[in-house]
Amino acid sequence: MKVLILPDEQAAVDRAADIVARTVRDAPDAVLGLATGGTMLPLYETLAQRHAAGDVSFARTVSFNLDEYIGLPPEHPCSYHSYMREAFFDRVDIDPSRTHLPRGDAPDPQAAARDYEAAIERAGGIDLQLLGIGRNGHIGFNEPTASLGSRTRIKTLTDSTRQANRRYFDSFDETPRYAITMGVATILASRACLLLATGAAKADAVARMVEGPLSAACPASALQLHAKATVVLDREAAGALELVGYYETVHPEGRDTVFD
Ligand SMILES: N[C@@H]1[C@@H](O)[C@H](O)[C@@H](COP(=O)(O)O)O[C@@H]1O
């Protein structure tokens, strides 16, 4: 795992944006796996600014988002469909017909999950999967104890995840209980992963992901199995790592060096 530690949030976001932009420049028709959450908002903002400056185009990019809440139609203001439109899709030149999110309002969610896997396969798989991390170590909506062999399916959200996402809804009761999410194995099948974590609230989960045992108790630790996983952190999110000195030697100033 490449662990890149940057001095602050914006520096971490810039480094993550560099990796996304390089992927799309190298392969304009790259398939990106996209993530939601508060952490990703400044990343999408930075990518939108770089697009406006003429530095990067997503015109031929294909995208698949990690997850969506069960029960929310795409036009619901709290759906991840709406999040993606507002944060990114409406601000860059991506072709809406090439963007994909699971349908939270599908009449048969299990069938929708299987179809989503098939669509990823038909697109040739994911070149770069963007990820955030939950405070309990979840990736996508793969909560602790999620099978490390799982594919896209329906997951029940923990109360702690619902509490963390409650701020977007009118009440805790209205915060969805279920989500359709790519599985851990779906994520591991991508050709490269890029996980961005910022802020002290993520420090424990980051330490368990990078240095803890490989365990379904921390689904993000499954990235230890991925041959091309890059973790971009600000100093606060790196705060509980033991081997900081080593990561900083290998990647001085969070540089994405050739030797990893
Ligand atoms: N399903 C999303 C994840 O994809 C995201 O990485 C995580 C952290 O979100 P935030 O960045 O807001 O802390 O929780 C959400 O529930």
The ligand as an SDF file (V2000), in Angstrom:
LIG
                    3D

 16 16  0  0  0  0  0  0  0  0999 V2000
  -20.9390    5.4520    1.8470 N   0  0  0  0  0  0  0  0  0  0  0  0
  -20.1350    6.5820    2.1960 C   0  0  0  0  0  0  0  0  0  0  0  0
  -18.6890    6.2060    2.0270 C   0  0  0  0  0  0  0  0  0  0  0  0
  -18.4070    5.9790    0.6580 O   0  0  0  0  0  0  0  0  0  0  0  0
  -17.8370    7.3240    2.6040 C   0  0  0  0  0  0  0  0  0  0  0  0
  -16.4780    7.0880    2.3230 O   0  0  0  0  0  0  0  0  0  0  0  0
  -17.9840    7.3580    4.0980 C   0  0  0  0  0  0  0  0  0  0  0  0
  -17.2780    8.5310    4.7660 C   0  0  0  0  0  0  0  0  0  0  0  0
  -17.9580    9.7160    4.5740 O   0  0  0  0  0  0  0  0  0  0  0  0
  -17.3540   11.1420    4.9360 P   0  0  0  0  0  0  0  0  0  0  0  0
  -16.3510   11.4260    3.8780 O   0  0  0  0  0  0  0  0  0  0  0  0
  -18.5220   12.0660    4.9060 O   0  0  0  0  0  0  0  0  0  0  0  0
  -16.7370   11.0110    6.2770 O   0  0  0  0  0  0  0  0  0  0  0  0
  -19.3230    7.2480    4.5040 O   0  0  0  0  0  0  0  0  0  0  0  0
  -20.4030    7.2060    3.5930 C   0  0  0  0  0  0  0  0  0  0  0  0
  -21.3590    6.5940    4.3470 O   0  0  0  0  0  0  0  0  0  0  0  0
  1  2  1  0
  2  3  1  0
  2 15  1  0
  3  4  1  0
  3  5  1  0
  5  6  1  0
  5  7  1  0
  7  8  1  0
  7 14  1  0
  8  9  1  0
  9 10  1  0
 10 11  2  0
 10 12  1  0
 10 13  1  0
 14 15  1  0
 15 16  1  0
M  END
$$$$
